[in-house]
Amino acid sequence: MTDAPEPEEAEQPDPPENPKPEEPDEPEEVDESALNQSATVINNFLGYVDASAARFGMGGGAPVRATTRDLDPAEIAGLLTNYLEPEAFPRALEDLAARHLIVVSGDEEIGKRVGAIALLSRMPLAQGRITVLSPARTLAELATQTEFKPGRAYLLHDWIAAGAESAAVRAHELARLAGKLVEIGSFLVLTRAGGQGPDEHAWNCPDLGELFDVTVGAPPGRSSEELSAARERAVELPSPARVVALARRVAVDPRPVAELLAEEEGGEVAAWFDAKPGREDVHLVAVLAFAYRMPERIFESELSRLAAIRAELEGDLLPPQVRDAEPQSRMAWSREHPLVTVVAEGSGAARERRVVFKGVHHRRQVIAELVGRYGFTLWQPLRAWVRSLAAGGLELQIQASAGVAILAGVSLTESCHEFLDIWASGSAMERLAAANTISIMCADDALAPEALTLALSWVADVGQARAMTAALALGGGLAVRYPADTVNWLWFLALRAVRVGEVARRSLALLFRQAAEREDASRTALRLLRVLAAAEMSETGSLRTRKALDVVVDLLEADTLDGSRPLAERMLTAGPGCAAHLGRLWAWALSSGHHRGHAIRALRRVLIPSSESGAAAVAAVSERGEAIWTHLPAELAEPIEQRLRHALGDAGGAERSHILVQALLSAGSRHYNHQRPR
């Protein structure tokens, strides 16, 4: 059962035209090619990011997976390897067994999620799976719109709707929900950040030294002195996850422990800042933090631009060469700089030198030091420069977004107030930069709920620009983390005013393009879209029905992310049920006189010619055909079949296309003959 869409807002008229002339170089909206290119880059971030190391694009991590999904027994067992129960565990376990529902609260990153999984794994479950629910669900939605199944376990981590009602109302709703869960025989744990409320379990960390010991084991080649030094550092770390990560690195990384600890602690970065570097050197590493891995020529240009912005803000009218010895020479970072170096990438004529930090942690550590050590004098020009990067090329914009995403992990308030909220209300490219930052934040388990909260705040905002930014963001990394939420909210936005609806429709199509690249994601998204569209099909000819069919047709006519073939063709064989869902959508579009021509052209593009010609493709086309004819109104079935025969009669001379066309039309003939009175 899908989450119900949020209540519809009143239709908002487009604002009056701005009498001021538009900037000639600023497009009104992001064009399709830029949107697809941006999505491709973000997919690479989400597919190969090690967020714990703050690499953001350097590769080496596991692909980001949906937060709202089922955890299978093998994944649960992996998460609970060497798990240590904190002091709060036994009482919480007893309470969960009795009430079937508990709320776990405490500081960020103290192990609440893994603790909740450990608690649920101890319950008498019919299956070993744990279903993770959206953190945006309210208690009312959990009680009335969520289909709990007997003997199943459910987890709602980083509950962002925890403060949606008063304490008294929340206590009442929790009691009502607990009664429902007891009656059904299922179990639910909610976790949230913050202080302990009434009837909540205050969580705490396990013994970090003991956690290090059981995780690191007895790695060969490590002396007791090295392990002791690493253990001393482990007990000072802020979270169990950091302790486990350090222990695993000590166990498998062949480098000396002292080197690993120096990298973990950021000692090199802190020591460099302790030496009180000059303003120009600080600007050098600040520019690199937000314009990372850029070619030297671009890096030099951006360094000079920051100097010019600083001079303008300070009112310095002297030419740059007189003011300071700005590091215009590449020697400033190509020689023995403690933190910065240059790497050569590419081959042949495309080979170029790019400026990077020496350590994988340095980027985040530099940003943290800039936040902790410097104030208005540094940050005023730096903020203005970073915000201006949204108008740069896509590569530069993405790196600026990555820097702001890292900043969100250091200071969420600074990131939101000084960058994201401003970008979200700005030009088309600034809105894209804000959406890209939200997507990159989704690579971090701790930041993903904050990204969802921020995007939903833009949905609720009265400003049209922020609503369009929310639509862009919901089609990116949030769609990977929270597929049900994003389909629901994009559908809601697609039925709003013209400009917001247009962006939401494009984002929905983009969401499906990205889903087609991930296992099972297409089927889930198609099912959700079918349920949402069905609710709008009852009022034939209404404005909402027409808007809903606009969304459907956009999907049917879309191409894959790389533009190589129709998206519907790609999704036809994506898994069981996809063809039936697509068939239902096509039936609705064919039933509408306004959308019928688009639907027929989309069918022709999929079938003539087709790159899919095997038995699976034939079966999928037949299944889609059955769904089309089953859901067409009886009075339209025969004339639409005849029109399709005419439109698809030419198979382009390709035998495989002819086979697929015949499979579709044969399904119609079987249905029509079956329905004909005898």
N, C-alpha and C positions, 0 to 999 in steps of 0.2 A: 504493500500500500504506500503510495507516494505521499509526501508531505503536502498538505493543502496549500494552495497559493495564498498569499496575504490578501486582505481585503482590498478591493479596488479603490483607488483614489478617484476623485472627480477629474474629468478630462481637463487638462491644462492647455489653454491656448498658447500658440507660439507668441513670443514677445514681439512687439513692433520692431520694424527694421531700424537698425542703428543709423541715424542720419550722418554719422561720421564716416568718411571713406575707410574701407578696409585696407589693411597693410597689403601691398601688392604681392609680397612673397609668402604670405601666410594663407594656406588653404583653409577653407571653411571647415572641412572635415578631413580626417586621415584617409588617403586613398586606399583602395583595396590591396594594391601591391605592397604598400608600406605596412599595412595591418598584417598581411600574411607573412611578410619577411620578419616582422617583429615577433609574431607567434612562433615562427620556426626557431628564432634565437632563444626565446623563452623556453621552448620545449627542450632545447639543449641544456639550458640551465637546470631545468627540473629533472632532466634525465641523467645528468652526470655531475650533480653538485654534492660536495661533502660539506653540508652547512655547518657541521660542528667545527670544522676547521676554517670556516669563513672563506672558502676558496672562491666560490661564486664564479664558476665557469672554467676553473683550472682542471676539472675532471677528477676522476678517481672515486667518486661516491656512488652509492646505490641509487637507482631511480626513485624519485618521489612517488609515493603511492597514495591512493585516496585515503583520507582520514575516515570517512563514513563508509565502512565496508565490514565484511566478516573476517575476523582473525581465525585462521585454521589452527588445528592442534599443533602442527609442526612449528608455526610462527610463534605460538604461545610458549611452547617449550623452549624455543630459542631465547625469547625475552626473559624467561624465568630461570635461565641457566645461572647458577651461583647466586640466586636471589636470597637476600637476607631480610628477614622480617624486622621492621622497626618496632619500637615499643608500643605504638598504637595498634599494631596488627591484631592481636588476640581479641580485644574488645570489639573492634570493627567486624571481625569475622563472626563473632557471636551475635552481634546485632543484625548483620546481613542475613544470617541463617534464620533469625526469628522474624524480621520485618520484611525481608525480600528487597528492601530499598534502604540505602544509606547515602549521605552526602559527606564527602571527604574534602576538607579545606586545609589550606596552608600556603606557605610561600611558593614562589615559582621554582621549578626544577629541583624539587626535593624528593621526587620519585612517586608522585601521586598516581600517575598513569600506570606504571608497572605494578604499583601496590594494588590498584583497583583490579588489574588483570589477575594478580595472584589471589586476591580475595574471591573473585568470581570463579576462578578455576577450582576452588575448594568446594563449590556448591554441587549438589546432586543434579547434574545436567543430563538431558537426553542426548545431547550432542556435545562434542568438545569445542564447539565454536563459540566465539564471543562477537556479537554484533555491535559495532561502534556507531552511535547515533550522532546527528549533527549537534554541535554546541550551541546553535542558534535556537533550538527548540525550547519553547516555554513549557511550564508545568501543565497549562491547559492543553497544549498540543500533545504532550506526552499522555495525558489522561484520556483525551477524546479522539485523537487522530493517529495514534501510533498503534500498530497491530502487533502486540506482544504474543508470542507463541509459548505454549506450555513447555517447561523444562529447558528454556533457552536463557542465555545470559546476555545482558546489554550493558554497554559502557557509554557514558556521556562525559567526555573529558574536556576540561577548560570551558565549563558552562558559562557562556557569555550572557545568557538571559537570567542569571541568578538574581539580579536586582530589579526585575521587571515588576514586582509587586511588593506590598508591604510585608513585614515579618509575619504578621498574623495571618494574612492571606496565604503566604507561602507555606506556613506550617499546616494550614487546613488542606491546601492542595497536595502537599507531600503525603499527608495522612490518607487522603482519598486515593492517591496514586498507589501508595503502599498496599491499601486494601485490594485494589484491582490486581496488583502483581501477586499477592498471596492467593487470591481466588484463581488466577490463571496458572500459577505455579512457575513463574519466571522471576528472574533476579535482575536488579538494576543498581549500578553504582554511578553516582554523579560526582565529579571532582570540580573544584573551583579554586581560584586564587583568592587570597584574602584571609581575614581573621575568622575565627570560629564563631558561627552563629548557633542559635538554639538547636539542639538535637543533631549537631554536626560533629564529625570526628576530626579532631585536630591531628593532622599528619606530621610526622617527623622523619628525619633521615635515619637510616641504620648506622651502625658504627662504621665510619668510613675507613678506618684502619683495617678492620676485619674484612670489609668488602674488598679492599685492595688485595689482601692476602689470598682470599679464595679465588679472586679473578686472575692474579698474576701467576699463581702456582709456583713451580720451581723451574723457571726457564733455564735451559742450558747456556753456559757462558756468562751468567750473571753472578757476580760475587755478592756475599751477604751485605757488604758495605754499600754496594750500588742499590740493592733492594731496600735497604734501610733508608737511604737518602730519598728514594722515590716514595717510600711509605710516608716519610715525614712531610713531603710535599702533598701527598694525596689527602691527608687529614685536614689540610688547609683549604682544599678546593671547595667551591660553593655548592656542588651538586653531586649526587651519586653517579649520574651519567658521566661527568667529567672524570671521576675516580676510575670508573670502568674503562673509559677511553684511554686514560694514562696507563693503567695496568696492562691493557692489551698491547699498547705501543711498546712498553718496557719488555713485554714477553716476546714480541716478534721483530721489533726494529733492531738491527744489528749495531746501530750507532751507540756511542757511550751514553750512559744514563745522564751524565752531566749536560751533554748537548741537548738531549730530549727535554730535560727540566728547564734549561735556559729558554728553549723554544716555547714550552708550555707557559712559563711565567712571563714571557715577554721581556725578559731581562735586558736583551740587547736594545729593544726599543726604549724601555724606561731609562736605561743608562745614557742613551743618546740624547734624550730630552733633559735628563739631569745635568748634562754638560752645558745646558743653556745655549743651544745653537742660535745663530743669527736669524733674523726675520726672513731673509731670502731662503735659507736652508729649510726653515719651517714651512714656507710656502711651497718649496720643492716637494716635500713629502705629502703636503696637503693636496696638491694638485694630483699627485700620483694616486692618492687614496680614492679620488673620484674620477680620474681619467686613466684608469689602470690598463696596462698592456697596450697602450696606444703607440703607433709608430713615432719615432723620435721627432719627425718634422711636425706632427700634430701636437705632440707633448710640448715642444718648444713654443709653438704658437699659443697654446692654452696657458702656459706659464707667463708669457708676455701679456696675455689678455687679463689675467688676474692682477698683474702689476698695474696695468692701466686702470682697472676698476678701482683698485686700492687708491691710486693717485687721484682719481676723480672724486672719490668719497672723502679723501683727506684734504681736497682742495689744493693739491700740490701741482703747480703749473710748470715746474721745471721739466725738461725732457728726461726720459728714463735714464739715459746714460750719465746724467749729471747727478740724479738723486742717489742712486745706489749702484753697487756692482751687482746687478741682477744676474743670475746664472744663465745667461743666454748661450754660453758655450756648452757643448755636449760633454765636455770634460767633467762637468759638475756631477754627472751621474754615471759616466762610462768608466771612470777610474775607481779608486779604492774607497767608494762611499760605504759606510757601515751598513746601510739599509737598502740601498738602491743599486740596481744593476741593469744590464741590457742583454736581451736574448735575441738571437736571429731566428726568424720563422719564415717558412715558405721555401721555394726553390726557384732557381733561374731568375728571370726578370722580376718575379713576384716576391723574391726574398727581400725582407726588410728587418731592421732592428727595432725592437719594441722595448719600452721601459717598464720594468717590473720591480717588485720588492724581492729581496733575497729569500725571505722565509714565508711559508704558506700562511702563517698567522699574522704576519706583519701588517697587512692591510687593516684588519680589525683593530689590532693593537695601536696603530697610529691614530685611527679615528677616536679610539677611547682616550688616548693621551691628549688629543686636541680638545676633546670635550672637557676633560678633567683639569687641564692646565691653563687653558686660554679663554679669554672672554671676548668682549665686544670688539676690541681693536682687530683681532684676527678674524673673528667670525663674521663681522659685518660685510667685508668685501668677499669673503669666502662664500657666504650664503648667496650673495648676488651672482657670483660667478657660477656656482653649481646650478642655480636655478636657470641660468642662461643656457646651460648645456642641453636643455630639452630641445632647443632649436638647432642643434648641431646634427651631424650625420647620425644614422641609426646606431653604429657601433659606439660612438661617443655617448649618445643618449643612454644606451643600455648600460654602459659602465657607470654613468652618473646615477642611474637608477639603482644599480647594484651597490654603489657607495651609500646611497640614502637608505637602502634596505639594511646594510650593515649598521649604519647609524641608528636605525630603529631598534636594533638589538642592544645598543649602548644607551640610547636615550630616545625612547619612543615619543615623548612629548616634543623634543626638538625636531625629530624627523617629521612628525605630523604637522605641527604648527608652522614650521619655517619652510617646509618643502611640499609635502603631499597636499595639504589643504590649499596652498597657493596654486600649485600646478593644476589641481582638480577644478579650479575656478577659472583657469586661464585659456590659452589658445588651444587649437586642436593638437599640436605637437606636445604641449605641456600636459594636456589630459592623457595623451598616450604615455608620456614619461611617468605620470602618477600610476597609471594602470600597470605598466611594466614593473614598477617598484613593488606594487601589491603582489604581482605574480612571483617576483623573486623572493619576497618575504615568505611565500608559501613553501619554499625549500627548507625552511627552518621549522621544526615541530613546535617550538615555543612561540614563534611569530605568526604562524598560520592563523590561529584564532583571532589574533589582533588584526590581521589583514582582513578577515571576514567582517569583523566588527566595524572597521573603518569603512569598508565598501558599503555595508548596509546603512551606515550613518549618512553616506552620500545619497543613497536611494531615498531616505526619508527627508533629506534637505530640500528646501523649497526651490533652490537654484537649479535651473535647467542644465547648466554646464556640469555641475557635480553629478546630477543624475546620469548624464551622458558618460562621464568618467566612470561611474559605478558600472554602467553597462559594458564599457570596455574591459574593466577589471574582472567582471564576472565571467567573461569569455576566455580568460587566461588561466593563470595558475590556480585560482580558486575553483575552477571547473575540475581540476585534477583532484584537489583536496576534498571538495564538497559538491559532488555532481548533482545531487538532488536539490540542494539549496540553490545552486546557480541556475539550473533549468527553470525552477519555479520563479525566481526573481527576475530572470531575463524575460520570461513569458509575461510576467506582470508589467515590466517596463515596455515590452513590445506593444502592449495594448494602450499605452499612454499617448501623450501628445506627439505630433508628427516627428519632430527632430529627435526626441528621446527614443521614440519607437523605432525609427530608422536605425539608429546606432545599436539598439538592443537586438533588432533582427539580424544585423550583420554579425553581432557577437554570438548570437545563437548558431548561425551558420558556421562561424569560426570554431565554436565549441564542438560542433559535430565533426568538423574537419580534423580537429585534434583527437577527438574520441576515436575516430576511425583508425588511429595509429596505436591505440592501446587495447589490450585484450579485454573483452567483455564490456568495455566502456560504451561502445556503440549501442548494444542491446539495451543497456540501462537507460541511456539518454533517450533512445527512441521510445521506449515504454513510457517514460515520464512525459515526453512531448505528446504522445498519443492520448494519455489520460487528460492532460490539460486541454488539448484541442477538443476532445470530445465534449467537455463542459461548455464549449462555445458554439457547438454545431446545432443546438436546438432552435435558435432564433434565426432562421434562414433570412438572409438579406439584411441583417442588422449590421451596424458599423463595426461592432466587436467581432462578429463572425467574419466579416471581410478582412479585418486586420489579422485575425487568427489564420485565415487561409493565405494571407500574404506571407506570414511566417513559414507556413507549410511549403508554399511554392518556392520560397527562397532556398529552403533545404533541398527540395527535389531538384532544383536547377544548379546547385552549387558544385564546384569542382573540389578535388582533393587539395590538401595544403600545398603540394608541389605543382598543382595545376595540370597534372599528367592525364587525368581521366575524371569522369563524373563521380561525385561523392557517393551517390546512390548505388552505383555499380560496385564500388568498393565495399559498401556496407551490406550488400545483398548476401554475401557469403561470410559475413563476420561472425555468425554464430546462430544457433537455433532461435527462431522468433523474429529475427531482424526483417526477413522478407515479409512476414505477416504484418508487422508494424508499418513497414513502408507501404504495403498494399492498402492498409486502412487509410493512411494519409493521402495516397493517390486517389482513392475512391472519393474522399471528401473534396479534393481539388477538381476532379472530373465532374462532380455533381454541381459545381458552381459555373454558371455561364461566363462569369468574369474571369475565372482562373482556368477554364478548361483548356484553352489553347496552350497556356504555359505548361500544364500537366502533360499534354500530349507531346509537346516538343521535348520535355524532359524524358519521357519514356523512349522516344526515338533516339535521343542521345545515348541512353543507357544501352539500348539493344542493337543499334546500327551505327558503326560496328562496335563490338564488345571485345574487351581483352580477356573476358572470362568465358570459357567455352566447354568446360568439363561437366561431368555429371552433377557436381555440386551446384554449378551455376544454373543448369537446367532445372534442377529440383527447386532452387530458390526462386527462379522466375515463375515456375508453376505455383509455388506457395503464394507468391505475391499476387498472381492472377486470381487465385481462389479468393484471396482477401478482397481484391478490388471488386469482383463481381458480387460477392456476398454482401458487401456494404453499399453498393450502389442502389439507389431507389429503383424499384421494379420498373417504373415507367421509363427510366433512363437507360436501363441495362442494354437493351437491344440497339437503340440508336448510337450509343457510345461505342458498343462493340463494332458496329459497322464503320463508324468514323475512324476507329483505331485500325481496322483492317485496311482502310484506304491510306491512312497516314503511315502505317508500318509495312505496307505491301511490298515496298522496294527494300530488300535486305542488303542492298549495296553490293550484291554479288559475292558476299562473304558467306560461306556455308555455315559457319558458327553463328553468325548473326541471324540467319534464316532459321536455324534450329531454335534459338531463344525466342524469336518472334512467334513461331508456331506454338511453342510451349505456353506463351502468354495467351494467345488467341484461343488455343484449344481449351484452356481453363474456362474462358468465357463461353465457348460453345457448350461445354459440359454443363455449366451452371444454367445457361439459358434453356437447354433441352430438358434439364431436370425440372425447371420451374414451369415449362409449357404444359398447359392442361392436356390431358389425354382423352 
